[in-house]
Amino acid sequence: MIDDNSGLTVAAASSRDKDIAAQSGTKSEKSKLVGLAIARKAIELGLKDVVFDRGGYLYHGRIKNVAEGAREGGLAF
């Protein structure tokens, strides 16, 4: 998560995080866990409304799973 006004990274999550890497499953399944993790971190920081920038990638597969995980975690796009 990046604050566009200040250009600073607020929170980050990755499939390489220990708790996510320890899970078994496909890359798509882990992508949903990444979305849940970033949502958890954002909620802890008091952020709920965010803009999801998919960086030019099509909205399907792993990108879609990250978004769905973040929504399930409580973020609103």
C-alpha positions as CSV (number, residue, x, y, z in Angstrom):
1,M,0.0,0.0,0.0
2,I,1.4,3.4,-1.0
3,D,0.3,6.8,0.1
4,D,0.3,8.7,-3.2
5,N,0.3,12.1,-1.6
6,S,3.6,11.5,0.3
7,G,5.0,8.7,-1.9
8,L,5.6,6.5,1.0
9,T,4.9,2.8,1.4
10,V,2.4,2.3,4.2
11,A,2.1,-1.5,4.3
12,A,3.2,-4.5,2.3
13,A,2.4,-8.2,2.0
14,S,4.0,-10.9,-0.1
15,S,3.6,-14.6,-0.8
16,R,7.1,-14.8,0.6
17,D,6.0,-13.7,4.1
18,K,6.6,-16.6,6.6
19,D,2.9,-17.2,7.4
20,I,1.9,-17.3,3.7
21,A,4.9,-19.2,2.4
22,A,4.2,-21.9,5.1
23,Q,0.8,-22.6,3.6
24,S,0.4,-25.2,1.0
25,G,-1.5,-24.5,-2.2
26,T,-1.2,-23.0,-5.7
27,K,0.0,-19.5,-6.5
28,S,-3.6,-18.4,-7.0
29,E,-4.6,-19.7,-3.6
30,K,-1.7,-17.9,-2.0
31,S,-2.7,-14.7,-3.8
32,K,-5.9,-14.7,-1.9
33,L,-3.9,-15.0,1.4
34,V,-1.8,-12.0,0.3
35,G,-5.0,-10.0,-0.1
36,L,-6.2,-11.0,3.3
37,A,-2.8,-10.1,4.8
38,I,-2.7,-6.6,3.3
39,A,-6.3,-6.0,4.4
40,R,-5.4,-7.0,8.0
41,K,-2.4,-4.6,8.0
42,A,-4.5,-1.8,6.5
43,I,-7.2,-2.2,9.0
44,E,-4.6,-2.1,11.8
45,L,-3.5,1.3,10.4
46,G,-7.0,2.6,10.3
47,L,-7.4,2.4,6.5
48,K,-10.6,1.0,5.0
49,D,-11.2,2.8,1.7
50,V,-8.4,2.2,-0.8
51,V,-7.8,2.3,-4.6
52,F,-6.8,-1.0,-6.2
53,D,-4.2,-0.3,-8.9
54,R,-3.6,-3.5,-10.9
55,G,-0.6,-1.9,-12.7
56,G,-1.9,-2.6,-16.2
57,Y,-2.5,-6.3,-15.6
58,L,-5.8,-7.8,-16.6
59,Y,-8.3,-8.4,-13.8
60,H,-8.2,-12.2,-13.6
61,G,-6.2,-15.0,-12.0
62,R,-3.9,-13.9,-9.2
63,I,-4.7,-10.2,-9.5
64,K,-8.4,-11.0,-9.0
65,N,-7.6,-13.3,-6.1
66,V,-5.6,-10.6,-4.3
67,A,-8.5,-8.2,-4.8
68,E,-11.1,-10.7,-3.5
69,G,-8.9,-11.5,-0.5
70,A,-8.6,-7.8,0.3
71,R,-12.3,-7.3,0.1
72,E,-13.0,-10.3,2.3
73,G,-10.5,-8.8,4.8
74,G,-12.6,-5.7,5.0
75,L,-11.1,-3.2,2.5
76,A,-13.4,-1.3,0.2
77,F,-12.3,-0.3,-3.3
